[in-house]
Amino acid sequence: MTLISSDNLAKASDGPKFEYKDENNRIDIGTIHIGEKNEVNLEIEFENTGEQPLVVSHVRACCGTRVVDWTKEPISPGEKGVIEVHFRVAPRPHNINRSVIAMSNDPDGQKVLRIRGRVEEKDETLNQQF
């Protein structure tokens, strides 16, 4: 049996709290048409909603997504930081499904953000004149 004292719970809730701007931890970049864009650059905003300074120690991404930079200095309560990511878009129809993982001193551990979208052929019939 594990006992958790109210002091430990209070300390965890008084600490830093890493929150992505979207409460669902998702970014939908929508539809990209083949030939319109072959690279995506995103600035992902996050906030320290806790009561102590937040320090993001490391950020990693999957699936060919490159982490360009992130806010490395301590982020005061109520302040925001940014994670910059970059990835190429293959010129074929497919779903975009990427993730960005931030490690910090938030007692809840790492925070995962999902990036979703779709690459499609452009419907040329819409551009035809009758």
ZATI-791086 format. One record per residue: x, y, z of N, C-alpha, C, O in turn. Coordinates in nm, 4 decimals, decimal comma. Layout:
BEGIN
    n_east   n_north      n_up   ca_east  ca_north     ca_up    c_east   c_north      c_up    o_east   o_north      o_up
         X         Y         Z         X         Y         Z         X         Y         Z         X         Y         Z
...
This chain:
BEGIN
    n_east   n_north      n_up   ca_east  ca_north     ca_up    c_east   c_north      c_up    o_east   o_north      o_up
    0,0842   -0,1176    0,0000    0,0000    0,0000    0,0000    0,0889    0,1242    0,0000    0,1831    0,1336    0,0787
    0,0585    0,2198   -0,0889    0,1373    0,3416   -0,1000    0,0580    0,4577   -0,0428   -0,0584    0,4784   -0,0772
    0,1215    0,5318    0,0433    0,0577    0,6494    0,1008    0,1226    0,7740    0,0435    0,2449    0,7826    0,0327
    0,0400    0,8692    0,0073    0,0903    0,9963   -0,0442    0,0439    1,1045    0,0527   -0,0755    1,1222    0,0771
    0,1401    1,1748    0,1062    0,1038    1,2790    0,2019    0,0519    1,4021    0,1294    0,0843    1,4250    0,0128
   -0,0271    1,4794    0,1978   -0,0803    1,6029    0,1383    0,0326    1,7013    0,1110    0,0192    1,7857    0,0224
    0,1443    1,6931    0,1847    0,2594    1,7799    0,1587    0,3189    1,7513    0,0213    0,3531    1,8442   -0,0518
    0,3316    1,6224   -0,0146    0,3855    1,5870   -0,1454    0,2934    1,6317   -0,2579    0,3408    1,6785   -0,3614
    0,1633    1,6181   -0,2394    0,0682    1,6635   -0,3409    0,0757    1,8142   -0,3581    0,0699    1,8642   -0,4704
    0,0884    1,8861   -0,2494    0,0968    2,0324   -0,2567    0,2233    2,0748   -0,3292    0,2206    2,1675   -0,4102
    0,3353    2,0070   -0,3004    0,4614    2,0431   -0,3668    0,4534    2,0207   -0,5171    0,5029    2,1027   -0,5945
    0,3908    1,9093   -0,5600    0,3786    1,8816   -0,7033    0,2908    1,9852   -0,7720    0,3210    2,0280   -0,8834
    0,1829    2,0258   -0,7070    0,0925    2,1228   -0,7698    0,1501    2,2641   -0,7670    0,1082    2,3488   -0,8459
    0,2449    2,2909   -0,6781    0,3067    2,4233   -0,6704    0,4230    2,4390   -0,7683    0,4755    2,5493   -0,7840
    0,4633    2,3324   -0,8332    0,5795    2,3339   -0,9211    0,5481    2,3914   -1,0583    0,4414    2,4493   -1,0788
    0,6412    2,3756   -1,1531    0,6194    2,4221   -1,2894    0,5179    2,3327   -1,3598    0,5002    2,2166   -1,3230
    0,4519    2,3874   -1,4605    0,3513    2,3112   -1,5362    0,3630    2,3464   -1,6838    0,3341    2,4593   -1,7232
    0,4052    2,2501   -1,7658    0,4232    2,2674   -1,9092    0,2891    2,2418   -1,9782    0,2315    2,1340   -1,9640
    0,2394    2,3407   -2,0528    0,1136    2,3261   -2,1269    0,1329    2,3772   -2,2684    0,1760    2,4906   -2,2890
    0,1001    2,2918   -2,3677    0,0970    2,3393   -2,5059   -0,0215    2,4342   -2,5219   -0,1175    2,4279   -2,4451
   -0,0144    2,5218   -2,6215   -0,1195    2,6203   -2,6450   -0,2547    2,5515   -2,6655   -0,3558    2,5975   -2,6125
   -0,2574    2,4427   -2,7414   -0,3807    2,3687   -2,7650   -0,3989    2,2667   -2,6534   -0,3110    2,1837   -2,6304
   -0,5113    2,2723   -2,5845   -0,5320    2,1826   -2,4702   -0,5408    2,0352   -2,5099   -0,5249    1,9475   -2,4249
   -0,5661    2,0071   -2,6380   -0,5685    1,8691   -2,6849   -0,4308    1,8208   -2,7279   -0,4163    1,7075   -2,7738
   -0,3301    1,9055   -2,7135   -0,1921    1,8729   -2,7524   -0,1836    1,8294   -2,8987   -0,1164    1,7319   -2,9322
   -0,2533    1,9040   -2,9852   -0,2577    1,8729   -3,1276   -0,2508    2,0003   -3,2106   -0,3032    2,1048   -3,1720
   -0,1853    1,9892   -3,3251   -0,1872    2,0960   -3,4252   -0,2348    2,0323   -3,5549   -0,1789    1,9322   -3,5997
   -0,3373    2,0901   -3,6148   -0,3849    2,0435   -3,7445   -0,3391    2,1452   -3,8480   -0,3855    2,2592   -3,8478
   -0,2484    2,1048   -3,9365   -0,1977    2,1980   -4,0373   -0,2843    2,1962   -4,1632   -0,2554    2,2663   -4,2602
   -0,3903    2,1158   -4,1609   -0,4848    2,1149   -4,2719   -0,4330    2,0400   -4,3930   -0,3512    1,9486   -4,3819
   -0,4829    2,0811   -4,5100   -0,4483    2,0152   -4,6351   -0,3435    2,0952   -4,7106   -0,3552    2,2166   -4,7269
   -0,2415    2,0250   -4,7561   -0,1379    2,0831   -4,8406   -0,1514    2,0162   -4,9767   -0,1544    1,8935   -4,9858
   -0,1596    2,0959   -5,0819   -0,1688    2,0396   -5,2162   -0,0287    2,0161   -5,2728    0,0626    2,0965   -5,2540
   -0,0153    1,9049   -5,3416    0,1134    1,8685   -5,4019    0,1604    1,9821   -5,4918    0,0845    2,0317   -5,5751
    0,2857    2,0231   -5,4747    0,3439    2,1292   -5,5550    0,3320    2,2679   -5,4927    0,4016    2,3599   -5,5354
    0,2460    2,2850   -5,3933    0,2305    2,4161   -5,3290    0,3378    2,4423   -5,2243    0,3864    2,5546   -5,2109
    0,3738    2,3393   -5,1513    0,4662    2,3551   -5,0398    0,5397    2,2239   -5,0199    0,4769    2,1182   -5,0131
    0,6712    2,2290   -5,0104    0,7442    2,1050   -4,9850    0,8158    2,1066   -4,8502    0,8881    2,0126   -4,8171
    0,7959    2,2128   -4,7727    0,8527    2,2201   -4,6377    0,7516    2,2844   -4,5444    0,6736    2,3704   -4,5854
    0,7535    2,2424   -4,4194    0,6683    2,3017   -4,3171    0,7581    2,3487   -4,2039    0,8410    2,2727   -4,1539
    0,7417    2,4740   -4,1636    0,8108    2,5313   -4,0483    0,7044    2,5738   -3,9486    0,6140    2,6500   -3,9831
    0,7141    2,5258   -3,8262    0,6158    2,5588   -3,7235    0,6833    2,6173   -3,6006    0,7919    2,5746   -3,5616
    0,6178    2,7151   -3,5406    0,6557    2,7647   -3,4082    0,5459    2,7188   -3,3128    0,4330    2,7677   -3,3176
    0,5806    2,6255   -3,2276    0,4854    2,5666   -3,1342    0,4955    2,6410   -3,0016    0,6006    2,6410   -2,9374
    0,3878    2,7032   -2,9619    0,3882    2,7830   -2,8394    0,3459    2,6975   -2,7203    0,2560    2,6140   -2,7307
    0,4120    2,7198   -2,6076    0,3737    2,6546   -2,4821    0,3823    2,7569   -2,3698    0,4402    2,8642   -2,3865
    0,3243    2,7226   -2,2553    0,3181    2,8160   -2,1424    0,3480    2,7427   -2,0124    0,3198    2,6236   -1,9990
    0,4045    2,8143   -1,9182    0,4219    2,7637   -1,7829    0,3004    2,8082   -1,7031    0,2901    2,9246   -1,6645
    0,2083    2,7155   -1,6785    0,0878    2,7471   -1,6014    0,1049    2,7120   -1,4535    0,0092    2,7175   -1,3762
    0,2267    2,6761   -1,4151    0,2548    2,6412   -1,2764    0,2961    2,7615   -1,1937    0,2765    2,8765   -1,2330
    0,3540    2,7315   -1,0774    0,3907    2,8369   -0,9826    0,5409    2,8507   -0,9611    0,5851    2,9324   -0,8802
    0,6198    2,7707   -1,0335    0,7651    2,7766   -1,0245    0,8212    2,7875   -1,1669    0,7517    2,7522   -1,2621
    0,9454    2,8355   -1,1836    1,0046    2,8443   -1,3178    1,0112    2,7073   -1,3864    1,0418    2,6057   -1,3241
    0,9815    2,7083   -1,5160    0,9841    2,5886   -1,5996    1,1124    2,5888   -1,6815    1,1477    2,6900   -1,7420
    1,1823    2,4750   -1,6836    1,3042    2,4612   -1,7633    1,2844    2,3437   -1,8588    1,2672    2,2299   -1,8151
    1,2870    2,3715   -1,9884    1,2762    2,2667   -2,0900    1,4184    2,2201   -2,1196    1,4987    2,2949   -2,1753
    1,4484    2,0972   -2,0823    1,5847    2,0465   -2,0929    1,6159    1,9847   -2,2289    1,7304    1,9881   -2,2740
    1,5149    1,9287   -2,2937    1,5393    1,8634   -2,4220    1,4084    1,8533   -2,4991    1,3015    1,8370   -2,4402
    1,4178    1,8631   -2,6324    1,3022    1,8440   -2,7202    1,3468    1,7520   -2,8330    1,4532    1,7714   -2,8918
    1,2655    1,6528   -2,8622    1,2945    1,5627   -2,9732    1,1680    1,5444   -3,0558    1,0573    1,5724   -3,0099
    1,1864    1,4975   -3,1771    1,0737    1,4767   -3,2674    1,0951    1,3473   -3,3436    1,2051    1,2920   -3,3450
    0,9899    1,3001   -3,4062    1,0003    1,1740   -3,4808    0,9805    1,1968   -3,6299    0,9494    1,3072   -3,6745
    0,9992    1,0903   -3,7046    0,9575    1,0812   -3,8453    1,0194    1,1869   -3,9360    0,9498    1,2407   -4,0221
    1,1453    1,2178   -3,9202    1,2078    1,3164   -4,0077    1,1787    1,4600   -3,9721    1,2101    1,5504   -4,0495
    1,1198    1,4827   -3,8575    1,0942    1,6195   -3,8103    1,2173    1,6666   -3,7344    1,2669    1,5975   -3,6453
    1,2660    1,7843   -3,7702    1,3868    1,8386   -3,7075    1,3482    1,9491   -3,6093    1,2757    2,0422   -3,6441
    1,3975    1,9373   -3,4874    1,3797    2,0432   -3,3883    1,4880    2,1464   -3,4158    1,6067    2,1181   -3,4002
    1,4472    2,2657   -3,4566    1,5412    2,3717   -3,4909    1,5930    2,4393   -3,3642    1,7134    2,4608   -3,3498
    1,5026    2,4726   -3,2728    1,5395    2,5430   -3,1500    1,4219    2,5400   -3,0538    1,3099    2,5069   -3,0927
    1,4474    2,5747   -2,9277    1,3415    2,5914   -2,8289    1,3893    2,6888   -2,7235    1,5088    2,7154   -2,7115
    1,2953    2,7417   -2,6472    1,3275    2,8347   -2,5393    1,4021    2,7571   -2,4313    1,3467    2,6663   -2,3694
    1,5279    2,7937   -2,4095    1,6117    2,7193   -2,3150    1,6242    2,7879   -2,1788    1,6542    2,7218   -2,0794
    1,6022    2,9172   -2,1730    1,6114    2,9844   -2,0439    1,4857    2,9545   -1,9613    1,3806    2,9241   -2,0177
    1,4960    2,9630   -1,8279    1,3795    2,9347   -1,7427    1,2609    3,0256   -1,7797    1,2765    3,1447   -1,8067
    1,1433    2,9643   -1,7795    1,0204    3,0347   -1,8148    0,9412    3,0565   -1,6860    0,8995    2,9612   -1,6202
    0,9215    3,1820   -1,6518    0,8510    3,2181   -1,5289    0,7045    3,1778   -1,5375    0,6509    3,1617   -1,6471
    0,6392    3,1612   -1,4228    0,4959    3,1303   -1,4225    0,4172    3,2335   -1,5045    0,4367    3,3542   -1,4904
    0,3280    3,1830   -1,5903    0,2472    3,2700   -1,6747    0,3146    3,3127   -1,8039    0,2499    3,3728   -1,8897
    0,4436    3,2832   -1,8199    0,5171    3,3211   -1,9405    0,5114    3,2086   -2,0440    0,4774    3,0944   -2,0128
    0,5458    3,2445   -2,1685    0,5394    3,1493   -2,2792    0,6766    3,1243   -2,3391    0,7678    3,2061   -2,3273
    0,6889    3,0098   -2,4033    0,8079    2,9721   -2,4761    0,7688    2,9171   -2,6117    0,6503    2,9014   -2,6414
    0,8693    2,8875   -2,6949    0,8440    2,8412   -2,8306    0,9377    2,7254   -2,8649    1,0546    2,7240   -2,8265
    0,8829    2,6284   -2,9383    0,9616    2,5204   -2,9968    0,9486    2,5361   -3,1478    0,8376    2,5406   -3,2009
    1,0628    2,5446   -3,2174    1,0617    2,5578   -3,3634    1,0952    2,4227   -3,4254    1,1961    2,3612   -3,3909
    1,0086    2,3760   -3,5187    1,0325    2,2502   -3,5875    1,0214    2,2694   -3,7381    0,9595    2,3642   -3,7865
    1,0830    2,1770   -3,8106    1,0874    2,1824   -3,9569    1,0782    2,0393   -4,0101    1,1416    1,9479   -3,9574
    0,9980    2,0217   -4,1157    0,9981    1,8933   -4,1849    0,9602    1,9120   -4,3312    0,8930    2,0082   -4,3683
    1,0049    1,8180   -4,4126    0,9738    1,8180   -4,5555    0,8456    1,7398   -4,5793    0,8114    1,6480   -4,5047
    0,7758    1,7785   -4,6850    0,6516    1,7122   -4,7228    0,6759    1,6363   -4,8522    0,7133    1,6961   -4,9531
    0,6550    1,5058   -4,8504    0,6726    1,4236   -4,9712    0,5662    1,4618   -5,0747    0,4501    1,4824   -5,0393
    0,6056    1,4715   -5,2026    0,5122    1,5139   -5,3076    0,4225    1,3997   -5,3568    0,4226    1,3655   -5,4751
    0,3475    1,3429   -5,2655    0,2528    1,2355   -5,2977    0,1392    1,2412   -5,1953    0,1590    1,2915   -5,0847
    0,0221    1,1910   -5,2299   -0,0881    1,1908   -5,1324   -0,0539    1,1060   -5,0102   -0,0129    0,9907   -5,0235
   -0,0706    1,1625   -4,8931   -0,0482    1,0898   -4,7684   -0,0974    1,1727   -4,6503   -0,1209    1,2930   -4,6616
   -0,1124    1,1053   -4,5372   -0,1451    1,1732   -4,4120   -0,0159    1,2156   -4,3442    0,0841    1,1439   -4,3484
   -0,0189    1,3315   -4,2822    0,0941    1,3794   -4,2022    0,0623    1,3443   -4,0580   -0,0441    1,3790   -4,0068
    0,1546    1,2756   -3,9930    0,1370    1,2347   -3,8542    0,2735    1,2411   -3,7867    0,3524    1,1470   -3,7958
    0,3005    1,3509   -3,7199    0,4305    1,3739   -3,6555    0,4084    1,3967   -3,5060    0,2969    1,4256   -3,4626
    0,5142    1,3835   -3,4288    0,5050    1,4154   -3,2867    0,6311    1,4874   -3,2402    0,7408    1,4650   -3,2913
    0,6113    1,5747   -3,1416    0,7187    1,6506   -3,0785    0,7084    1,6233   -2,9289    0,6012    1,6371   -2,8701
    0,8200    1,5847   -2,8677    0,8217    1,5498   -2,7255    0,9152    1,6440   -2,6517    1,0330    1,6557   -2,6854
    0,8610    1,7115   -2,5501    0,9404    1,8050   -2,4701    0,9625    1,7473   -2,3302    0,8682    1,7027   -2,2648
    1,0884    1,7489   -2,2855    1,1238    1,7069   -2,1505    1,1559    1,8323   -2,0690    1,2285    1,9208   -2,1143
    1,1008    1,8376   -1,9492    1,1200    1,9557   -1,8643    1,1173    1,9143   -1,7184    1,1126    1,7958   -1,6855
    1,1202    2,0146   -1,6315    1,1120    1,9877   -1,4883    0,9668    1,9828   -1,4397    0,9434    1,9866   -1,3189
    0,8701    1,9746   -1,5292    0,7294    1,9541   -1,4917    0,7189    1,8178   -1,4241    0,7618    1,7182   -1,4824
    0,6638    1,8099   -1,3042    0,6545    1,6810   -1,2343    0,5708    1,5765   -1,3096    0,5831    1,4571   -1,2821
    0,4872    1,6190   -1,4028    0,4058    1,5248   -1,4790    0,4844    1,4567   -1,5900    0,4310    1,3689   -1,6576
    0,6094    1,4949   -1,6102    0,6942    1,4290   -1,7092    0,6889    1,4920   -1,8468    0,6517    1,6084   -1,8618
    0,7269    1,4133   -1,9483    0,7362    1,4653   -2,0845    0,5983    1,4982   -2,1411    0,4975    1,4389   -2,1026
    0,5965    1,5945   -2,2337    0,4725    1,6384   -2,2980    0,4824    1,6124   -2,4473    0,5790    1,6534   -2,5117
    0,3835    1,5449   -2,5018    0,3819    1,5082   -2,6427    0,2811    1,5949   -2,7162    0,1686    1,6138   -2,6700
    0,3221    1,6474   -2,8309    0,2346    1,7244   -2,9184    0,2251    1,6500   -3,0505    0,3271    1,6077   -3,1051
    0,1052    1,6336   -3,1021    0,0831    1,5661   -3,2306    0,0583    1,6705   -3,3397   -0,0172    1,7657   -3,3200
    0,1227    1,6511   -3,4545    0,1032    1,7366   -3,5712    0,0352    1,6508   -3,6769    0,0866    1,5461   -3,7164
   -0,0809    1,6966   -3,7220   -0,1587    1,6214   -3,8197   -0,1868    1,7074   -3,9426   -0,1897    1,8302   -3,9345
   -0,2073    1,6419   -4,0556   -0,2426    1,7107   -4,1785   -0,2591    1,6106   -4,2904   -0,2554    1,4895   -4,2685
   -0,2773    1,6617   -4,4099   -0,2989    1,5758   -4,5265   -0,2353    1,6402   -4,6481   -0,2463    1,7612   -4,6678
   -0,1677    1,5582   -4,7313   -0,1153    1,6035   -4,8601   -0,2030    1,5392   -4,9667   -0,2226    1,4177   -4,9677
   -0,2561    1,6234   -5,0575   -0,3480    1,5746   -5,1607   -0,3137    1,6335   -5,2961   -0,2454    1,7354   -5,3063
   -0,3631    1,5666   -5,4009   -0,3567    1,6211   -5,5362   -0,4483    1,7431   -5,5406   -0,5525    1,7459   -5,4751
   -0,4093    1,8422   -5,6171   -0,4938    1,9602   -5,6330   -0,6032    1,9274   -5,7336   -0,5756    1,8694   -5,8387
   -0,7264    1,9637   -5,7024   -0,8387    1,9375   -5,7916   -0,8395    2,0451   -5,9008   -0,8855    2,1571   -5,8786
   -0,7892    2,0102   -6,0165   -0,7761    2,1046   -6,1270   -0,9100    2,1421   -6,1887   -0,9190    2,2440   -6,2573
   -1,0137    2,0631   -6,1665   -1,1440    2,0950   -6,2263   -1,2007    2,2250   -6,1715   -1,2828    2,2891   -6,2371
   -1,1584    2,2644   -6,0529   -1,2082    2,3892   -5,9941   -1,1533    2,5117   -6,0673   -1,2133    2,6191   -6,0620
   -1,0394    2,4959   -6,1356   -0,9759    2,6081   -6,2025   -1,0183    2,6237   -6,3491   -0,9810    2,7214   -6,4140
   -1,0956    2,5284   -6,4015   -1,1353    2,5335   -6,5418   -1,2461    2,6370   -6,5638   -1,3375    2,6490   -6,4822
   -1,2376    2,7091   -6,6706   -1,3389    2,8075   -6,7082   -1,4387    2,7404   -6,8020   -1,3984    2,6613   -6,8873
   -1,5647    2,7692   -6,7885   -1,6674    2,7131   -6,8771   -1,7137    2,8159   -6,9752   -1,8000    2,7875   -7,0582
